Amino acid sequence: MTDNNSIGPAKAERYREIASSVRALIPSMQYSEVRDELGVLALEYEKLARWLEALAESPRHPQAPGP
């Protein structure tokens, strides 16, 4: 069972903030490989945020509003 802080819009927003912070680092990196990997990491955090939002809206999720 999950608690209220483990999923949902607040947690998704936190992952978006992390993605934004990672993207802010990209221009300061000297090596293109590092910039590329940070870009991938930021995208993964964005995907996680979308997944958490979708999970929170799922009817199977216990905190989602009923039909």
Rosetta constraint file for C-alpha pairs under 8 A:
AtomPair CA 2 CA 6 HARMONIC 6.19 0.50
AtomPair CA 2 CA 7 HARMONIC 7.82 0.50
AtomPair CA 3 CA 7 HARMONIC 7.80 0.50
AtomPair CA 4 CA 8 HARMONIC 7.77 0.50
AtomPair CA 5 CA 10 HARMONIC 7.54 0.50
AtomPair CA 5 CA 11 HARMONIC 6.78 0.50
AtomPair CA 6 CA 11 HARMONIC 6.71 0.50
AtomPair CA 7 CA 11 HARMONIC 5.64 0.50
AtomPair CA 7 CA 12 HARMONIC 7.28 0.50
AtomPair CA 7 CA 52 HARMONIC 5.76 0.50
AtomPair CA 7 CA 53 HARMONIC 7.64 0.50
AtomPair CA 7 CA 55 HARMONIC 7.69 0.50
AtomPair CA 7 CA 56 HARMONIC 6.54 0.50
AtomPair CA 8 CA 12 HARMONIC 6.11 0.50
AtomPair CA 8 CA 52 HARMONIC 5.65 0.50
AtomPair CA 8 CA 53 HARMONIC 5.40 0.50
AtomPair CA 8 CA 55 HARMONIC 7.37 0.50
AtomPair CA 8 CA 56 HARMONIC 4.99 0.50
AtomPair CA 9 CA 13 HARMONIC 5.99 0.50
AtomPair CA 9 CA 52 HARMONIC 7.36 0.50
AtomPair CA 9 CA 53 HARMONIC 5.77 0.50
AtomPair CA 9 CA 56 HARMONIC 7.59 0.50
AtomPair CA 10 CA 14 HARMONIC 6.35 0.50
AtomPair CA 11 CA 15 HARMONIC 6.41 0.50
AtomPair CA 11 CA 49 HARMONIC 7.39 0.50
AtomPair CA 11 CA 52 HARMONIC 7.56 0.50
AtomPair CA 12 CA 16 HARMONIC 6.33 0.50
AtomPair CA 12 CA 48 HARMONIC 7.30 0.50
AtomPair CA 12 CA 49 HARMONIC 4.10 0.50
AtomPair CA 12 CA 50 HARMONIC 6.93 0.50
AtomPair CA 12 CA 52 HARMONIC 5.96 0.50
AtomPair CA 12 CA 53 HARMONIC 6.38 0.50
AtomPair CA 13 CA 17 HARMONIC 6.25 0.50
AtomPair CA 13 CA 49 HARMONIC 6.85 0.50
AtomPair CA 14 CA 18 HARMONIC 6.36 0.50
AtomPair CA 15 CA 19 HARMONIC 6.22 0.50
AtomPair CA 15 CA 45 HARMONIC 5.56 0.50
AtomPair CA 15 CA 46 HARMONIC 6.71 0.50
AtomPair CA 15 CA 48 HARMONIC 7.16 0.50
AtomPair CA 15 CA 49 HARMONIC 5.66 0.50
AtomPair CA 16 CA 20 HARMONIC 6.16 0.50
AtomPair CA 16 CA 45 HARMONIC 6.52 0.50
AtomPair CA 16 CA 46 HARMONIC 5.78 0.50
AtomPair CA 16 CA 49 HARMONIC 6.40 0.50
AtomPair CA 17 CA 21 HARMONIC 6.19 0.50
AtomPair CA 18 CA 22 HARMONIC 6.15 0.50
AtomPair CA 18 CA 42 HARMONIC 7.50 0.50
AtomPair CA 18 CA 45 HARMONIC 7.11 0.50
AtomPair CA 19 CA 23 HARMONIC 6.18 0.50
AtomPair CA 19 CA 41 HARMONIC 7.45 0.50
AtomPair CA 19 CA 42 HARMONIC 4.29 0.50
AtomPair CA 19 CA 43 HARMONIC 7.03 0.50
AtomPair CA 19 CA 45 HARMONIC 5.54 0.50
AtomPair CA 19 CA 46 HARMONIC 6.39 0.50
AtomPair CA 20 CA 24 HARMONIC 6.21 0.50
AtomPair CA 20 CA 42 HARMONIC 7.10 0.50
AtomPair CA 21 CA 25 HARMONIC 6.63 0.50
AtomPair CA 22 CA 26 HARMONIC 6.80 0.50
AtomPair CA 22 CA 38 HARMONIC 6.40 0.50
AtomPair CA 22 CA 39 HARMONIC 7.64 0.50
AtomPair CA 22 CA 41 HARMONIC 7.60 0.50
AtomPair CA 22 CA 42 HARMONIC 5.93 0.50
AtomPair CA 23 CA 38 HARMONIC 6.95 0.50
AtomPair CA 23 CA 39 HARMONIC 6.50 0.50
AtomPair CA 23 CA 42 HARMONIC 6.34 0.50
AtomPair CA 25 CA 29 HARMONIC 6.84 0.50
AtomPair CA 25 CA 38 HARMONIC 8.00 0.50
AtomPair CA 26 CA 34 HARMONIC 7.92 0.50
AtomPair CA 26 CA 35 HARMONIC 5.13 0.50
AtomPair CA 26 CA 38 HARMONIC 6.48 0.50
AtomPair CA 26 CA 39 HARMONIC 7.30 0.50
AtomPair CA 27 CA 35 HARMONIC 7.38 0.50
AtomPair CA 29 CA 34 HARMONIC 6.67 0.50
AtomPair CA 29 CA 35 HARMONIC 6.07 0.50
AtomPair CA 30 CA 34 HARMONIC 7.70 0.50
AtomPair CA 30 CA 35 HARMONIC 7.86 0.50
AtomPair CA 31 CA 35 HARMONIC 6.48 0.50
AtomPair CA 32 CA 36 HARMONIC 6.03 0.50
AtomPair CA 33 CA 37 HARMONIC 6.19 0.50
AtomPair CA 34 CA 38 HARMONIC 6.11 0.50
AtomPair CA 35 CA 39 HARMONIC 6.20 0.50
AtomPair CA 36 CA 40 HARMONIC 6.36 0.50
AtomPair CA 37 CA 41 HARMONIC 6.16 0.50
AtomPair CA 38 CA 42 HARMONIC 6.13 0.50
AtomPair CA 39 CA 43 HARMONIC 6.29 0.50
AtomPair CA 40 CA 44 HARMONIC 6.25 0.50
AtomPair CA 41 CA 45 HARMONIC 6.41 0.50
AtomPair CA 42 CA 46 HARMONIC 6.36 0.50
AtomPair CA 43 CA 47 HARMONIC 6.21 0.50
AtomPair CA 44 CA 48 HARMONIC 6.16 0.50
AtomPair CA 45 CA 49 HARMONIC 6.22 0.50
AtomPair CA 46 CA 50 HARMONIC 6.35 0.50
AtomPair CA 47 CA 51 HARMONIC 6.11 0.50
AtomPair CA 48 CA 52 HARMONIC 6.13 0.50
AtomPair CA 49 CA 53 HARMONIC 6.29 0.50
AtomPair CA 50 CA 54 HARMONIC 6.18 0.50
AtomPair CA 51 CA 55 HARMONIC 6.08 0.50
AtomPair CA 52 CA 56 HARMONIC 6.11 0.50
AtomPair CA 53 CA 57 HARMONIC 6.34 0.50
AtomPair CA 54 CA 58 HARMONIC 6.16 0.50
AtomPair CA 55 CA 61 HARMONIC 6.66 0.50
AtomPair CA 56 CA 61 HARMONIC 6.27 0.50
AtomPair CA 56 CA 63 HARMONIC 6.91 0.50
AtomPair CA 56 CA 64 HARMONIC 5.90 0.50
AtomPair CA 57 CA 61 HARMONIC 7.27 0.50
AtomPair CA 57 CA 64 HARMONIC 5.49 0.50
AtomPair CA 57 CA 65 HARMONIC 7.78 0.50
AtomPair CA 58 CA 64 HARMONIC 6.24 0.50
AtomPair CA 59 CA 64 HARMONIC 5.81 0.50
AtomPair CA 59 CA 65 HARMONIC 7.20 0.50
AtomPair CA 59 CA 66 HARMONIC 6.68 0.50
AtomPair CA 59 CA 67 HARMONIC 7.78 0.50
AtomPair CA 60 CA 64 HARMONIC 7.48 0.50
